[in-house]
Structure formats: structure tokens, C-alpha cells
Amino acid sequence: MLKLSRNLKKIFFICAVLLLSIFSVYVYLQFDTDTNPKSTNPSPLSEKQQVLGFGSQIKTVELQKEIVASWYVVSQPVKLILMSNLQHKQTAQTIFDNQNCKFLVSSGFYDIDDTHIGLFQFKDEQTSPLQSNELLNGFLTVNSFGTPMVADTLSDDDLYLALQSGPLIYQNGQKIKLNLSSDKHSRRIIAVVTGKNELLFIALYSNKQIFDGPYLSEVPNLLDTFVNKTGISIADAVNLDGGKASAFLSDDFSLTELSIIGGYFCYPR
């Protein structure tokens, strides 16, 4: 009986050690899973995160109640790619992934016949010619030296890319009052050249409904507020295609489209 009792004590002791070891391994694995990102599958971004973005590439500021501005600075404009999407009609996300873009934004306007309106030129290929159009009275260009420009006339420089769009919002550091026969709330995409000769793309939209946004006539004043809140000076700015046919994407930010985007700027990695 004494020998049996001692054996039982040994068995109980071994079992206790084993249980303690298993519990220790479990605790370690739980801790490692919680602290090591490679051990977890990150949950999808919430709608708010997808809209507002929390990364360093695209920054966001509230301009007025429900209207926010998100912007991206193109560090090397001569690397921008301007392409048409009217033939393949891919989604902005598909283009972003396939073209290995670091940033993507929709470009100019197109008509119901799936034709670009106004000048659309990348390198030596002109997809659409210059057009006389009172509303599309601006040109966004980047010359072969990588200098961006927004102006009411087409530059005589050797151009790397050129896009006709409009209307002009800012010119020579002054906002332009817009007299429009019709206007509506919509998401706005703006191309800006700053006082430091930097190229920015800005999205103006509602933080309640991402396809909604300001009246076009409100945009000049909103850009004034943008200057005051960010300290970024605006020399010239032109309106690009917005609303449901616009997109503004980076790795950690997503304003996608409902209608196809006619063209796009891709800033490659």
C-alpha cells in the first residue's frame, strides 16, 4: 500500500507539471499572437478608415461642417502616368493594383460617347486634341524637366503630359469667382500647383456621404480655408472630373467610383 501511494503521488506530480507546462505554452502563444502582427490576419478597414485614411501618404483636414479635404503631394511629377480608361473600363482599384500605383486619381472629363473632352496627352501620344470650351478653360501640364503648371493657356514647353480640364479655381495666387448656370453638391477633385511649385491633388467631399460634396461655386472659398488650415499656399488650381466618376486611392485610403473613370493619373512605386 505504501509503495502504491508513493507511485500515485509521483503520477499526480507529473500530471501537475504537464498541465502547468501546457498552460504556460498556451499563455505564450496567446501573447505572441496579440503582439506579433505577422501572427494575425488584420481585420478589414472600417468604412470610416477607408474614407478618411490614417496613413502618412494622404492627409485629411476638416474644412467646414461635414466637408473635408484629403490631399496627396506628388514628389516627382515627371514620374506621373496619365492614361485613358475608356477602352478597357477597369475599376480604379484594378488599375491601382495592376499598374503598381503608389497613388491614383481620376483625371479629366469624358462625354456620353466615351470620348475625352479636350486635350489628353501623355508623352508623344495624344489621345484627344485641344478643344475650345468655356468651362474647360484650364490646362494641367508637366514639362520634360518635371515642372508642373496649371494655366489658362497651353505651355510652349516640351511637355511630358498635358490635360485640359476646368474650370480654373485659382490663378496667380487669387481665387476665381465662378459664375455657373447650373451647380450641385458633388465630390470634387482638384489639381493644385503651390507657391513652392509642388503638385497636389485634393479631394473635397462629405464625411457623411463620400460621393457628396460642395457646390462647385463653393470650391474657391473652401480652398481659401484649406490654405488657412494647412499653411499650404496655392498658386493655381483647376477642377478635374468629380462625383461618381472620380477616384482617389493609396494603400491606406480609398475613395472609389460608381461610374467608370475616364482617365487617371498613376504615381508608380
C-alpha positions as a LaTeX table, in Angstrom:
\begin{tabular}{lrrr}
\hline
Residue & $x$ (\AA) & $y$ (\AA) & $z$ (\AA) \\
\hline
Met1 & 0.00 & 0.00 & 0.00 \\
Leu2 & 2.83 & 2.44 & 0.87 \\
Lys3 & 4.55 & 1.73 & $-2.44$ \\
Leu4 & 1.28 & 2.27 & $-4.34$ \\
Ser5 & 0.67 & 5.56 & $-2.51$ \\
Arg6 & 4.13 & 6.82 & $-3.47$ \\
Asn7 & 3.52 & 5.89 & $-7.11$ \\
Leu8 & 0.22 & 7.76 & $-7.10$ \\
Lys9 & 1.95 & 10.85 & $-5.70$ \\
Lys10 & 4.54 & 10.66 & $-8.48$ \\
Ile11 & 1.78 & 10.35 & $-11.11$ \\
Phe12 & $-0.09$ & 13.32 & $-9.64$ \\
Phe13 & 3.13 & 15.35 & $-9.57$ \\
Ile14 & 3.95 & 14.52 & $-13.22$ \\
Cys15 & 0.40 & 15.38 & $-14.30$ \\
Ala16 & 0.56 & 18.69 & $-12.47$ \\
Val17 & 3.86 & 19.56 & $-14.17$ \\
Leu18 & 2.44 & 18.65 & $-17.57$ \\
Leu19 & $-0.67$ & 20.74 & $-17.01$ \\
Leu20 & 1.44 & 23.68 & $-15.88$ \\
Ser21 & 3.65 & 23.34 & $-18.97$ \\
Ile22 & 0.64 & 23.21 & $-21.31$ \\
Phe23 & $-0.86$ & 26.29 & $-19.65$ \\
Ser24 & 2.46 & 28.17 & $-19.97$ \\
Val25 & 2.71 & 27.37 & $-23.69$ \\
Tyr26 & $-0.91$ & 28.49 & $-24.22$ \\
Val27 & $-0.29$ & 31.81 & $-22.46$ \\
Tyr28 & 2.88 & 32.39 & $-24.51$ \\
Leu29 & 1.12 & 31.68 & $-27.79$ \\
Gln30 & $-1.74$ & 33.99 & $-26.90$ \\
Phe31 & 0.66 & 36.77 & $-26.02$ \\
Asp32 & 2.70 & 36.24 & $-29.18$ \\
Thr33 & $-0.42$ & 36.26 & $-31.37$ \\
Asp34 & $-1.66$ & 39.50 & $-29.82$ \\
Thr35 & 1.67 & 41.33 & $-30.11$ \\
Asn36 & 3.13 & 39.99 & $-33.36$ \\
Pro37 & 1.36 & 41.38 & $-36.47$ \\
Lys38 & 2.66 & 38.53 & $-38.60$ \\
Ser39 & 0.72 & 36.08 & $-36.46$ \\
Thr40 & $-2.67$ & 37.68 & $-37.13$ \\
Asn41 & $-4.88$ & 38.36 & $-40.08$ \\
Pro42 & $-5.65$ & 42.10 & $-39.84$ \\
Ser43 & $-9.34$ & 42.91 & $-39.86$ \\
Pro44 & $-10.67$ & 44.87 & $-42.84$ \\
Leu45 & $-10.60$ & 48.65 & $-42.54$ \\
Ser46 & $-13.81$ & 50.19 & $-41.34$ \\
Glu47 & $-15.73$ & 52.46 & $-43.71$ \\
Lys48 & $-14.50$ & 55.50 & $-41.78$ \\
Gln49 & $-10.89$ & 54.37 & $-42.10$ \\
Gln50 & $-11.28$ & 53.70 & $-45.80$ \\
Val51 & $-12.69$ & 57.17 & $-46.33$ \\
Leu52 & $-10.54$ & 59.30 & $-44.07$ \\
Gly53 & $-7.30$ & 57.34 & $-44.14$ \\
Phe54 & $-4.81$ & 57.22 & $-41.30$ \\
Gly55 & $-1.55$ & 56.79 & $-43.20$ \\
Ser56 & 1.14 & 59.33 & $-43.97$ \\
Gln57 & 0.66 & 59.35 & $-47.74$ \\
Ile58 & $-2.70$ & 61.08 & $-47.81$ \\
Lys59 & $-3.60$ & 63.69 & $-45.22$ \\
Thr60 & $-7.06$ & 64.94 & $-44.32$ \\
Val61 & $-8.39$ & 68.13 & $-42.75$ \\
Glu62 & $-11.91$ & 69.28 & $-41.96$ \\
Leu63 & $-12.74$ & 72.49 & $-43.82$ \\
Gln64 & $-16.27$ & 73.07 & $-42.58$ \\
Lys65 & $-19.12$ & 71.05 & $-41.13$ \\
Glu66 & $-19.25$ & 67.73 & $-43.00$ \\
Ile67 & $-16.81$ & 68.84 & $-45.73$ \\
Val68 & $-13.25$ & 67.51 & $-45.58$ \\
Ala69 & $-10.22$ & 67.78 & $-47.83$ \\
Ser70 & $-7.77$ & 64.96 & $-48.45$ \\
Trp71 & $-4.61$ & 65.64 & $-50.40$ \\
Tyr72 & $-1.57$ & 63.96 & $-51.88$ \\
Val73 & 1.74 & 65.64 & $-52.76$ \\
Val74 & 3.39 & 64.33 & $-55.93$ \\
Ser75 & 7.08 & 64.46 & $-55.10$ \\
Gln76 & 8.29 & 63.78 & $-58.66$ \\
Pro77 & 5.67 & 64.92 & $-61.23$ \\
Val78 & 7.79 & 63.64 & $-64.14$ \\
Lys79 & 7.06 & 60.11 & $-62.90$ \\
Leu80 & 3.28 & 60.55 & $-63.19$ \\
Ile81 & 1.50 & 58.35 & $-65.71$ \\
Leu82 & $-1.60$ & 59.73 & $-67.48$ \\
Met83 & $-3.71$ & 57.05 & $-69.15$ \\
Ser84 & $-7.18$ & 56.66 & $-70.66$ \\
Asn85 & $-9.61$ & 54.11 & $-69.23$ \\
Leu86 & $-12.35$ & 54.49 & $-71.84$ \\
Gln87 & $-11.34$ & 51.41 & $-73.81$ \\
His88 & $-10.72$ & 48.87 & $-71.06$ \\
Lys89 & $-13.11$ & 50.41 & $-68.48$ \\
Gln90 & $-11.39$ & 48.90 & $-65.47$ \\
Thr91 & $-12.17$ & 49.79 & $-61.89$ \\
Ala92 & $-9.83$ & 52.23 & $-60.19$ \\
Gln93 & $-8.81$ & 49.54 & $-57.69$ \\
Thr94 & $-7.93$ & 47.13 & $-60.50$ \\
Ile95 & $-5.81$ & 49.79 & $-62.21$ \\
Phe96 & $-4.17$ & 50.68 & $-58.90$ \\
Asp97 & $-3.18$ & 47.05 & $-58.33$ \\
Asn98 & $-2.20$ & 46.15 & $-61.90$ \\
Gln99 & $-0.21$ & 49.32 & $-62.56$ \\
Asn100 & 1.51 & 49.08 & $-59.15$ \\
Cys101 & 0.47 & 52.62 & $-58.27$ \\
Lys102 & 1.51 & 54.30 & $-55.06$ \\
Phe103 & $-1.28$ & 56.81 & $-55.65$ \\
Leu104 & $-4.09$ & 57.03 & $-58.21$ \\
Val105 & $-6.51$ & 59.84 & $-59.00$ \\
Ser106 & $-9.09$ & 60.23 & $-61.77$ \\
Ser107 & $-8.27$ & 62.82 & $-64.43$ \\
Gly108 & $-10.45$ & 64.75 & $-66.89$ \\
Phe109 & $-13.96$ & 64.69 & $-68.31$ \\
Tyr110 & $-15.48$ & 62.46 & $-70.98$ \\
Asp111 & $-18.79$ & 62.53 & $-72.86$ \\
Ile112 & $-21.62$ & 60.04 & $-73.35$ \\
Asp113 & $-19.84$ & 58.65 & $-76.42$ \\
Asp114 & $-16.89$ & 57.59 & $-74.25$ \\
Thr115 & $-14.64$ & 60.28 & $-75.74$ \\
His116 & $-12.31$ & 62.51 & $-73.76$ \\
Ile117 & $-13.30$ & 66.17 & $-73.75$ \\
Gly118 & $-10.32$ & 68.39 & $-74.50$ \\
Leu119 & $-6.60$ & 67.76 & $-74.65$ \\
Phe120 & $-5.40$ & 64.44 & $-73.25$ \\
Gln121 & $-1.72$ & 63.82 & $-73.92$ \\
Phe122 & 0.93 & 61.60 & $-72.37$ \\
Lys123 & 4.47 & 61.77 & $-73.74$ \\
Asp124 & 4.16 & 61.68 & $-77.54$ \\
Glu125 & 0.69 & 60.13 & $-77.61$ \\
Gln126 & $-2.28$ & 62.48 & $-77.91$ \\
Thr127 & $-5.47$ & 60.59 & $-77.09$ \\
Ser128 & $-7.70$ & 63.65 & $-77.55$ \\
Pro129 & $-6.98$ & 67.06 & $-79.13$ \\
Leu130 & $-7.25$ & 70.54 & $-77.63$ \\
Gln131 & $-10.79$ & 71.88 & $-77.67$ \\
Ser132 & $-12.32$ & 75.34 & $-77.38$ \\
Asn133 & $-14.52$ & 75.07 & $-74.29$ \\
Glu134 & $-15.55$ & 77.88 & $-71.93$ \\
Leu135 & $-15.96$ & 75.55 & $-68.96$ \\
Leu136 & $-12.78$ & 73.54 & $-69.56$ \\
Asn137 & $-10.60$ & 76.64 & $-69.53$ \\
Gly138 & $-7.54$ & 75.24 & $-67.76$ \\
Phe139 & $-4.54$ & 73.07 & $-68.52$ \\
Leu140 & $-2.55$ & 70.88 & $-66.16$ \\
Thr141 & 0.86 & 70.20 & $-67.63$ \\
Val142 & 4.20 & 68.73 & $-66.59$ \\
Asn143 & 7.18 & 69.57 & $-68.79$ \\
Ser144 & 10.14 & 67.33 & $-69.58$ \\
Phe145 & 12.04 & 68.78 & $-66.60$ \\
Gly146 & 9.25 & 67.71 & $-64.25$ \\
Thr147 & 7.87 & 71.21 & $-63.62$ \\
Pro148 & 4.09 & 71.21 & $-63.04$ \\
Met149 & 1.88 & 74.05 & $-64.24$ \\
Val150 & $-1.80$ & 74.98 & $-64.13$ \\
Ala151 & $-2.72$ & 77.79 & $-66.51$ \\
Asp152 & $-5.37$ & 79.13 & $-68.86$ \\
Thr153 & $-3.12$ & 78.62 & $-71.89$ \\
Leu154 & $-1.12$ & 75.64 & $-73.04$ \\
Ser155 & 2.58 & 75.86 & $-72.26$ \\
Asp156 & 5.10 & 76.04 & $-75.13$ \\
Asp157 & 7.48 & 73.79 & $-73.20$ \\
Asp158 & 8.40 & 70.28 & $-74.28$ \\
Leu159 & 5.54 & 68.58 & $-72.44$ \\
Tyr160 & 5.72 & 65.26 & $-70.65$ \\
Leu161 & 1.94 & 65.28 & $-70.10$ \\
Ala162 & $-0.98$ & 67.64 & $-70.65$ \\
Leu163 & $-4.62$ & 67.56 & $-69.62$ \\
Gln164 & $-7.36$ & 70.06 & $-70.42$ \\
Ser165 & $-9.97$ & 70.46 & $-67.69$ \\
Gly166 & $-11.87$ & 73.09 & $-65.79$ \\
Pro167 & $-12.95$ & 75.42 & $-64.64$ \\
Leu168 & $-9.92$ & 77.17 & $-63.21$ \\
Ile169 & $-10.35$ & 77.70 & $-59.47$ \\
Tyr170 & $-7.22$ & 79.70 & $-58.61$ \\
Gln171 & $-4.89$ & 81.74 & $-60.77$ \\
Asn172 & $-1.71$ & 83.58 & $-59.73$ \\
Gly173 & $-2.50$ & 83.09 & $-56.05$ \\
Gln174 & $-6.02$ & 84.51 & $-56.30$ \\
Lys175 & $-9.28$ & 82.57 & $-56.17$ \\
Ile176 & $-11.61$ & 82.88 & $-59.15$ \\
Lys177 & $-15.30$ & 83.60 & $-58.68$ \\
Leu178 & $-17.30$ & 81.04 & $-60.61$ \\
Asn179 & $-20.48$ & 82.05 & $-62.44$ \\
Leu180 & $-22.24$ & 78.79 & $-63.27$ \\
Ser181 & $-25.58$ & 78.30 & $-64.95$ \\
Ser182 & $-26.10$ & 75.05 & $-63.02$ \\
Asp183 & $-24.47$ & 73.61 & $-59.93$ \\
Lys184 & $-24.96$ & 70.77 & $-57.48$ \\
His185 & $-23.42$ & 69.08 & $-54.47$ \\
Ser186 & $-20.73$ & 66.61 & $-55.51$ \\
Arg187 & $-17.34$ & 65.19 & $-54.64$ \\
Arg188 & $-14.64$ & 67.42 & $-56.18$ \\
Ile189 & $-11.14$ & 66.55 & $-57.38$ \\
Ile190 & $-8.75$ & 69.49 & $-57.73$ \\
Ala191 & $-5.23$ & 69.72 & $-59.18$ \\
Val192 & $-3.11$ & 72.36 & $-57.45$ \\
Val193 & 0.30 & 73.88 & $-58.07$ \\
Thr194 & 1.57 & 75.50 & $-54.88$ \\
Gly195 & 3.66 & 78.59 & $-54.31$ \\
Lys196 & 6.62 & 76.22 & $-53.92$ \\
Asn197 & 5.90 & 74.73 & $-57.35$ \\
Glu198 & 4.65 & 71.45 & $-55.88$ \\
Leu199 & 1.86 & 69.43 & $-57.48$ \\
Leu200 & $-1.02$ & 68.44 & $-55.20$ \\
Phe201 & $-4.23$ & 66.55 & $-55.85$ \\
Ile202 & $-7.07$ & 67.39 & $-53.47$ \\
Ala203 & $-10.37$ & 65.57 & $-52.92$ \\
Leu204 & $-13.22$ & 67.60 & $-51.38$ \\
Tyr205 & $-16.13$ & 65.51 & $-50.12$ \\
Ser206 & $-18.68$ & 64.96 & $-47.39$ \\
Asn207 & $-17.65$ & 62.80 & $-44.46$ \\
Lys208 & $-21.27$ & 61.65 & $-44.24$ \\
Gln209 & $-21.72$ & 60.59 & $-47.88$ \\
Ile210 & $-18.48$ & 60.18 & $-49.82$ \\
Phe211 & $-19.98$ & 60.87 & $-53.26$ \\
Asp212 & $-21.49$ & 64.09 & $-51.95$ \\
Gly213 & $-19.54$ & 67.29 & $-51.51$ \\
Pro214 & $-19.64$ & 71.04 & $-52.03$ \\
Tyr215 & $-21.16$ & 73.08 & $-54.80$ \\
Leu216 & $-18.52$ & 73.83 & $-57.41$ \\
Ser217 & $-19.08$ & 77.54 & $-56.75$ \\
Glu218 & $-18.06$ & 76.93 & $-53.11$ \\
Val219 & $-14.70$ & 75.38 & $-54.00$ \\
Pro220 & $-12.66$ & 78.64 & $-54.27$ \\
Asn221 & $-13.66$ & 79.63 & $-50.71$ \\
Leu222 & $-13.03$ & 76.10 & $-49.46$ \\
Leu223 & $-9.52$ & 76.24 & $-50.91$ \\
Asp224 & $-9.01$ & 79.52 & $-49.04$ \\
Thr225 & $-9.92$ & 77.64 & $-45.86$ \\
Phe226 & $-7.56$ & 74.83 & $-46.89$ \\
Val227 & $-4.71$ & 77.36 & $-47.19$ \\
Asn228 & $-5.51$ & 78.83 & $-43.77$ \\
Lys229 & $-5.71$ & 75.45 & $-42.04$ \\
Thr230 & $-2.72$ & 73.74 & $-43.66$ \\
Gly231 & $-0.34$ & 76.60 & $-44.44$ \\
Ile232 & $-0.01$ & 75.30 & $-48.00$ \\
Ser233 & $-0.05$ & 78.19 & $-50.45$ \\
Ile234 & $-1.98$ & 77.77 & $-53.69$ \\
Ala235 & $-0.70$ & 79.47 & $-56.83$ \\
Asp236 & $-3.00$ & 77.87 & $-59.40$ \\
Ala237 & $-5.74$ & 75.25 & $-59.30$ \\
Val238 & $-8.07$ & 73.55 & $-61.76$ \\
Asn239 & $-11.11$ & 71.36 & $-61.32$ \\
Leu240 & $-10.94$ & 67.74 & $-62.56$ \\
Asp241 & $-13.71$ & 65.21 & $-63.07$ \\
Gly242 & $-15.51$ & 64.53 & $-59.80$ \\
Gly243 & $-18.68$ & 62.99 & $-58.44$ \\
Lys244 & $-19.44$ & 59.32 & $-59.05$ \\
Ala245 & $-16.87$ & 59.08 & $-61.86$ \\
Ser246 & $-13.93$ & 60.02 & $-59.63$ \\
Ala247 & $-11.41$ & 58.07 & $-57.57$ \\
Phe248 & $-8.64$ & 58.88 & $-55.08$ \\
Leu249 & $-6.59$ & 55.90 & $-53.89$ \\
Ser250 & $-3.46$ & 54.94 & $-51.99$ \\
Asp251 & $-2.51$ & 51.86 & $-49.98$ \\
Asp252 & $-4.39$ & 53.05 & $-46.91$ \\
Phe253 & $-7.03$ & 55.33 & $-48.38$ \\
Ser254 & $-9.95$ & 54.67 & $-50.71$ \\
Leu255 & $-12.41$ & 56.96 & $-52.44$ \\
Thr256 & $-13.73$ & 54.74 & $-55.21$ \\
Glu257 & $-16.10$ & 55.35 & $-58.11$ \\
Leu258 & $-19.62$ & 54.26 & $-59.06$ \\
Ser259 & $-19.26$ & 55.12 & $-62.76$ \\
Ile260 & $-16.08$ & 54.34 & $-64.67$ \\
Ile261 & $-13.29$ & 56.88 & $-64.50$ \\
Gly262 & $-12.47$ & 58.17 & $-67.98$ \\
Gly263 & $-8.77$ & 58.52 & $-67.30$ \\
Tyr264 & $-6.32$ & 58.52 & $-64.43$ \\
Phe265 & $-3.03$ & 59.71 & $-63.07$ \\
Cys266 & $-0.96$ & 56.89 & $-61.57$ \\
Tyr267 & 2.07 & 57.68 & $-59.44$ \\
Pro268 & 4.10 & 54.45 & $-59.59$ \\
Arg269 & 6.09 & 52.94 & $-56.75$ \\
\hline
\end{tabular}
